[in-house]
């Protein structure tokens, strides 16, 4: 079959660009968006290796990064399998509003149910302070979100819990894409000399993301622009 014919068919089916299809299944991407802020919050956890004192291997190279890691592990006393030096992992609990893409995030040392529930309570209050009433929350099938405590917390908050289909992260695609932006814009954007320095940079970066970074999916406007008529949200 002539390549021009193949191209014409793909254009007609609107799958002539890789961004139009799912990279794993090859199926056309079915995008959705809830009609107003708060109709659906996406929640998830992403992990980043903590930064040793003096900086990590991404900017200093493997040898110096390993040396800094050993020094930091010796100071903190953290040891992993076979007594190997362990710097640790940061668990970033993220919450994003489906309609506006306004994001909320906290840094923790674990992804247990109690931690996830605490994040949910604070996130719902944070969104409420910005005029958003949370109706539903969508999570994957991680153990924290399958727990009875999570369902009880949602009931207490008056929120309907929803789950993604197993092995279908595309359903939670908005927050998966946010994690990529988080990695590029905050976690690995520049050289940090310590984990504390990177942690301190999260809040300013979230403000930039919500208030100033243009989002192509919402007409090249910052997420906060979709929270209309809310005083004090445009600084």
N, C-alpha and C positions, 0 to 999 in steps of 0.2 A: 504494500500500500504506500502511495506517495506520501512523503512527509508533510506536504502542504494539506493533504486530505486529513491526515491525523491531527494537524494543528487546527484545521477548521472545525473538526468534531469536538476537540477539547475546548475551543473557544465557545462553541454553541452550548456545551454542557457547563461552561463557566468553571472549568478545572484546568485551565491552561497555565496556571502559575502554581508553584509548589506551595505558596502560602494559602492557596485555596483548598488544599487537601491535607488530610492527616498523614504525617510522615510514616506512621507505623502501619496503619490499615489501608491507606490509599483511598479512603472514602472521602467524599466532600465534607468539608467542615460545616457543621450546623451551628451557627452562632445564635445566641439568645441574649436578651437583656431584659431585666425586670423593669416595670414601668416607672417606679419611683424609688427614691432613697429609702433604705430600710426594709424593702420587700424581701431582700435576701442578703445575708452576710455570708461571705466565704471565710472559713477558718482553716488553718493548717500550721504545720511546724516545719521549718527548714533548719538545717544544721551547717555551721561553719566551724572549721578548726580554729581554736583560740590562737592568738598571736603570742609567741614567747617574748620575754623581755629583750629588747634590742631589735626586734623585727623577725619576720618569717622568711621562708625560703623563696617565696614568690618574687621578692625584690632583692634578696641577698644571695640567692643560690643555695643549693642543697647543703653544702659543707657548713657554711656559716649559720644557716637556719637550724641545722641539727645541733650545732654547738650551743646556740641560744636556747634551743628547746631543752637540752640537757641541763643547762644552768638554771632555767626556770623550774624544771621538774625537781631539781635538787633543792631549790628554795622552798617550793610548795610541798614537797614530799609525795607528789602524785606518782604512782607507779601503775603500769598496766600489766598485760600478759607477760609472763616470764620476767617480771621485774623491770620491764622496759620503761624508760622515761616517758611520762605522759603529760602533755600540755593541756589536753582536755578539749571538749567540744562545746560550743555555744548553741543553745536551742532557741531559735527566734520564732516566737509564737506570733503569727500574723493574722490580721482580720481585715477584709476589704469589702466595701459596699459594692454590690453588683451593678447598680445603676450609675453611681457617680465615680466609682473607682477610688474614692477616698479611703486611705489606708491607716491602720493602727498596728503597732508592733511593740512587743516587749522581749527582752533578753532574759533567758533563764538557763538553769543548769540541767533541766530534765524536761520530759514531755509527759509526765504522769497526769492522771485525771485531775487531781487536786490543783495542779498548776494550770492546766487548760481551763478549768472551771473558773479559777481566779481571774485569768486573762479575759474570759468571756464576760464576767461581771463588770470588770473595769472598762472593757471595750464598749459594752452596751451603754454604760453611763457616759462614756466619752462621746459616743455618737448622739446620745440623748441631749447632751449639752449643746450640740450643734443642730438641734431640731429634728433628729432622725429617730423615729420609733421603729425598733427592730421587730420584724414579724417572723422571719424564718432564719435559720442558720444551716449552712451546707458544709459538711465535713467529709473527709475520706473515712475509711473503715479502720483507722488506727485504734489501738486498745483504749486510749483515753476517751475517744468519741463513741465507742461501743458500750462504755460502762453505764451502769444504772445511775451512778452519780451524775453523769453528764445529762442524761434524760431528765433526772429530777431537777437539775439546775435550770434546764430549759423551761420546764414546767413552771418553776418558781418565777422565772422572768417573763412568762407568758409568750415564749418563743416556740415555734414548731421546728424540731430538729429534722434535718434531711441528710441522707447519705448518698455518696456517689456510687455508681455501679462499680463492683470490684474490677480492678485492673483497667479502669477507664479514667485516668487522670485528666483527660480532655474535658470531662464534665466540670471539673474545677479549674478550667483553663485560665481564668482571670487571675487567680492567686498564684498559679504556677508561673504565669508570665511575670507577675509582680516579683516573684522570687528571683527570676533572672535579672530584672531591673535592680533589685536590691543588691544582688551580688556585684553587678557591674558598676552601680552608682555609689554603693556604700562599702560593702565588705572588702572588695579588691580594687577599689578605685584609685587608691594612693597608698604610699608607704606609711604604715603605722609602726611606731616603736614599741607599743605595748597593747595588750588587749583592752586595758582601761581607756586608752586613747581612742580606739575604734568604737568602744561602747558609747563614749561621750559624743561621738559624731553621729549617732543614730537619730536622735531627736531633731537636730538641725536638718539632716537629710530628709526625714519624713516631712518636715515643714516645707522644704523645697519641692518634694514630690507632690504634695497635696495642693500647694498654693501657686507654684510657679512652673513646674515641668509640664509641657504641653503633651497631651495624650491623643494619639492619632484616632483611637476608637471613639472619641467623643468630640470630634470635629476640631482637633488641634487646640483644645482648651484645657486648662488645668482642672483636675478633679473637683476642686472646691467650687468651680463655676456652676456646677450642677446643683449645688445647695443654694437655691435662689432665695433672695430676700431674707437672708440670715445676717443680722448685724454682727460686725466684728470679725467676719470670716474672710476678708479680702486683703488682709495686711501681709 
